Amino acid sequence: MAKIKEAYTDDRGNLHHSPESAIIADIAAALGRVGDEGGLTNGVAKLILDRREQIERAFADLDKLNEQNPNLVELKDHAKQWPRSA
């Protein structure tokens, strides 16, 4: 007999058994390939989900700093201004 199952889809339309699994797939897709042959992507995506609170707090801090001083030096420019010592 047929049964109803609850499932979740990621942005690509793949089915998942939990919302966390679907979100991890979406984060992994956004990250692209991490590590040799992309073998670290799902693990990194899971870490991002697991540490969401700390990551969101860091981005909130960055947004607040950018509002206070929109002319902050970008990281890529920082390396040019402060050369590494040998």
C-alpha positions in Angstrom: 0.0 0.0 0.0 1.2 3.5 -0.8 2.3 5.7 2.0 2.7 9.5 2.3 6.3 10.5 3.1 7.5 14.0 4.1 10.5 15.1 2.0 12.4 18.3 1.4 14.0 19.5 -1.8 17.2 21.5 -2.3 17.5 24.3 -4.8 18.4 21.7 -7.5 15.2 19.7 -6.9 16.9 16.7 -5.2 14.8 15.1 -2.4 16.0 14.9 1.2 14.6 13.3 4.3 15.3 16.3 6.5 15.4 20.0 6.1 19.0 20.0 7.4 20.1 17.6 4.6 18.5 19.9 2.0 20.2 23.0 3.4 23.6 21.3 3.5 23.2 20.4 -0.1 22.3 24.0 -0.9 25.4 25.3 1.0 27.6 22.7 -0.6 26.4 23.8 -4.1 27.1 27.4 -3.2 30.6 26.5 -2.0 31.5 24.6 -5.1 34.3 22.1 -5.0 36.3 22.1 -1.7 39.4 19.8 -1.4 40.6 17.2 -3.9 37.7 16.2 -6.1 35.3 18.2 -4.0 35.4 15.6 -1.2 35.4 18.1 1.6 32.4 20.2 0.4 29.6 18.4 2.3 31.7 18.3 5.5 32.4 22.0 5.2 28.7 22.7 4.5 27.7 20.7 7.6 30.2 22.7 9.7 28.6 25.9 8.4 25.2 24.7 9.4 26.4 23.4 12.8 28.1 26.7 13.5 25.4 28.9 12.1 25.0 31.0 15.2 28.7 31.9 15.4 28.9 32.6 11.7 25.8 34.8 11.7 27.2 36.7 14.7 30.5 37.3 12.8 28.6 38.6 9.7 26.4 40.8 12.0 29.6 42.3 13.5 31.1 42.9 10.0 27.8 44.6 8.9 27.9 46.8 12.0 31.6 47.7 11.4 30.9 48.5 7.7 28.0 50.8 8.8 30.2 52.6 11.2 33.1 53.0 8.7 32.2 52.2 5.1 35.7 53.0 4.0 37.3 50.0 5.8 40.3 48.5 3.9 39.3 45.3 2.2 41.4 42.2 3.0 42.8 41.9 -0.5 44.1 45.5 -0.3 45.5 44.9 3.2 48.1 42.5 1.8 49.3 45.1 -0.6 49.7 47.7 2.2 51.4 45.4 4.7 53.8 43.1 2.9 54.7 39.9 4.6 58.2 39.8 6.1 60.4 36.9 5.1 
